C-alpha cells in the first residue's frame, strides 16, 4: 500500500508539472494535439479508373485518314461538291452492304463495318471491285477471320500463308495471316493476280480455288458470282433476302490442288 501510495503521488506530481508546462508553453500543447490527431485521420481515398475493353478498331489497322479537301478558287469549277456527293453515296453503299452481311452471316455490326470498310479501302488501293472481295470472303470463310482449313488455308479469304509468305513480309510475316486487314489485303492481291492472268473473273476464281487444271471448279465460281450479284443489288439499295439455302463448303480436294499448283508457280 505504501508503494502504491508513493507511485500515485509520483504520477500526480508529474501530471501537475506537465499541465503547468503546457500552460506556460501553449505551442507545445498545439503540437501535441496534432500528433495525437494524426493517426486518427482517414487515409485519402484511392480512385481507380474503370477498366474498359479495347475498341474493336484498336484490334485492326485503321485505314489511312482521308486527305483534307482542297480549297477551290472562285473561278474553279465545283469539283469539290461532286467529290462530296460521290463520297456520301459510297458511305451509303457501305452501310447497305454492312447491314446485309451482318444479318446474313450473323456478324456483329461493328465487326462487319470494319471488314466492309477494309475491303473498300483495299479495293480502292489495288483497283479491284470491293463487292467481289466481299463475295470471296463470304464463300471462303463466312466472314470468320479465324477460319482455318485442314490444308493450311487461313483467315477471311483462306490464304495459303506458307505459299504466299512473301506477301506477308511487310505485315509481320505469316503470323499476320489471321489479322483481318492483312488477310484481306493479301487475299485481294492474289485474287487480282489470278483474274489478270486468267483474263476473266471466272478464270481467276477457278485458279483461286485451285481448280485451274480441272474441267470444273465444282460450282465454286458460280457461288461467288451469285453472292456478288446479291451484293450489287444490296449496294444499290434493293431489298435482298438475307437467308438462302446453306452454301456447300469448298471441296478439300480443290484446296490440296491449289497448294500444289501455287507452289509450282
Long-range contacts (C-beta under 8 A, 24 or more apart in sequence): 56-110, 56-111, 56-114, 57-114, 60-114, 60-118, 60-179, 60-180, 60-181, 61-179, 61-181, 61-182, 63-117, 63-118, 63-121, 64-121, 90-120, 92-237, 93-235, 93-236, 94-120, 96-234, 96-235, 96-236, 96-237, 97-131, 97-134, 97-231, 97-234, 97-235, 100-231, 100-234, 100-240, 100-242, 101-134, 101-138, 101-143, 103-242, 104-138, 104-242, 104-243, 105-138, 105-142, 105-143, 107-143, 112-143, 114-180, 115-143, 115-145, 115-156, 115-180, 115-184, 118-180, 118-181, 118-184, 119-184, 119-188, 122-184, 122-185, 122-188, 123-188, 126-188, 126-189, 126-192, 127-192, 128-188, 128-191, 128-192, 128-195, 129-228, 131-228, 131-231, 131-232, 131-235, 132-191, 132-201, 132-224, 132-228, 133-157, 133-184, 133-187, 133-188, 133-191, 134-231, 135-224, 135-225, 135-227, 135-228, 135-231, 136-187, 136-191, 136-205, 136-208, 136-224, 137-184, 137-187, 138-227, 139-220, 139-223, 139-224, 139-227, 139-247, 139-250, 140-250, 142-247, 145-178, 145-180, 145-183, 146-178, 149-250, 149-252, 149-255, 150-252, 150-255, 151-252, 151-255, 151-256, 151-259, 152-259, 153-255, 153-258, 154-178, 154-183, 155-179, 155-180, 155-183, 155-187, 156-180, 156-183, 156-184, 156-187, 157-183, 157-184, 157-186, 157-187, 157-188, 157-190, 157-191, 158-187, 158-250, 158-255, 159-183, 159-186, 159-187, 159-190, 160-258, 160-259, 160-262, 163-259, 163-262, 163-263, 164-190, 164-262, 201-225, 207-261, 208-258, 209-250, 209-254, 209-255, 209-258, 210-254, 210-255, 210-256, 210-257, 210-258, 210-259, 210-261, 210-262, 211-254, 211-257, 211-258, 212-261, 213-257, 213-261, 214-254, 214-257, 217-254, 218-251, 218-254, 219-248, 220-250, 220-251, 220-254, 223-247, 223-248
